[in-house]
Amino acid sequence: MIVNYHTHTTRCQHAFGEDKEYVEAAILAGIQVLGFSDHCPWVFPDGFISDMRMRPEEIDGYFYSLESLRREYARDITIYIGFESEYLPDLIEEQNHLLAQYPVDYMILGEHFLASEMCSPYTGRPNDSEQMLIQYVDTVIAGMETGKYLYTAHPDLFDFTGDNVIYHREYLRLCQYLKAHDIPVEINLLGIADHRHYTSERFLRIAQEAGNSVIISCDAHSPQQLMPNEASAWAERLAKKLSLPILDFLPGLEPK
């Protein structure tokens, strides 16, 4: 791997390591482009505070730290600063207003919830609801239609445990949309390394059917996860086995 656009920081409350440690680990791993995409804040009503994303008041420090590292390591690596976020239409206007004053390089879509996490279950839990899977695919497509997001993180995050015919139909619909809009499918190394349900070979065979390209991402929550490992080797072997083209860089986010 020479690029990773999916990197978190301790501000999300479930990652470990200093910002500088991520940068130095990426350089050691031979990564040329490191994109930080920590879990984006939302402006929640009634003062709700999330326990799985940075808070709005932490954005200043996020940019200050990463912009300083970008200057310090400019000769060694290209750093981009972005966010991973759900697409939640009821809250999006406030989030857009919150981010308007910051030089955000890119965003990726990670649909962990189908509505505010105050009232919506996590989409990664086992679920046999056909209607919720349809809603998940609809929401991801609607989010990508905004043009706000570079690609969809862990697109098979919704852990559908029902009929395989339904699984295939809905995830093929998503993969066909991504293919038609030249958006790669993410192979998520954190899910593979932790033996989660994503990214699965079953899903990647659907991506093969749709003719998708792929981007391999660490989804790093610690500096060590940026280093080559068994998950990254497995991902590369499977992508080649299924003839899924692996993208080195995404347009506009190349090495400088």
Disulfide bonds with the S-S distance in Angstrom:
none
